[in-house]
């Protein structure tokens, strides 16, 4: 068998003379800056991305990441053809990025193509477009719901109302809507005293720890929509844990990270949100702050998708100075030593690593951190996708696929000791709870129980 038939090493892209290279805009980028030719040329059709795709595994009609990315990109360059509507079946889990041996920017291609499909081919009066826009802009509906959270919780989970939403908009009635908190994280933060109170708490902690009172330990917290409106206990845990290590916290103005907008092709909405986030956080980074996010999808958006898709002043600074919250502490503090002297009567956890944690290389951190913590038993439930992928599993036509993708995770969770789950991703937590009935916790909550 020839080397061409049995490739074992990534093939180098064909060299191109700079004088002959002209940027090509395939998916409607007016200024030509979005040139994906080098990435497309890196694809040598090994199909590893297709075999890693959870959607392709359960949906025979989905052509897979290779077609959605480099193959469709090449076709679009050569012919004036429509983008295949199967691009809307990509869940944006980004496992294909992680699997590709030659670093083809598959998710960037998918996001760009999906945005072009929505802009140019999808009817803005269709029920699917309206449904997708509502799901993509979760922060807007959550903001309204947070004004009367108890009423919203009752109405959203009223059986006939869920049936109507399924029949009219295609939002599955199989899922219960997550409860809105009676007090958002931002409301709690302001009542607590905001940045001034955090500064005082952090400095007191430095004195206890024998560190300089004026140590440069400052972080800007990107709490995202879900920790603000639905699970403020995660944000509170982050604040208390970080302050215990002497970090001064700020929680600046912010919008949605854009993750559900990317998945639904709403790139204009995502860019408007990104402009606020980049402006707010890049100013703080210039003052010596680092950015941290407690949701792995949010940190992924800020670190990877923003600089791939948008040209905004300060975007590279934000990307380079953003970390997932547990990752940041493991880099800057000796968490293992702290936990060696600690205990937490929390019991056994079935841990699921979100796909977006794998994309950032932080999928093992909770297992490594808590495996020796007294009072905690943690078990990895495998590398399968949870199947919900943000808004994907909320769509009536995708619900069955979502649950089929998650079968392996559910099986491993049921086989693990204990009946509590753990994950960093709020939508993965929804799926875990939906499929098992288990209570789900964020690693920060376990860390808080052990150290604070």
PyMOL commands that set and color helices and strands:
alter all, ss='L'
color gray80, all
select helices_A, chain A and resi 37-42+48-52+54-58+65-78+85-89+95-99+106-120+127-136+138-156+159-169+185-192+194-209+224-229+232-244+259-263+267-286+296-309+315-320+325-332+335-340+355-359+365-370+392-394+399-415+426-436+443-451
alter helices_A, ss='H'
color red, helices_A
select strands_A, chain A and resi 218-222+248-250+290-293+322-324+343-351+374-380+420-422+439-441
alter strands_A, ss='S'
color yellow, strands_A
deselect
rebuild
show_as cartoon
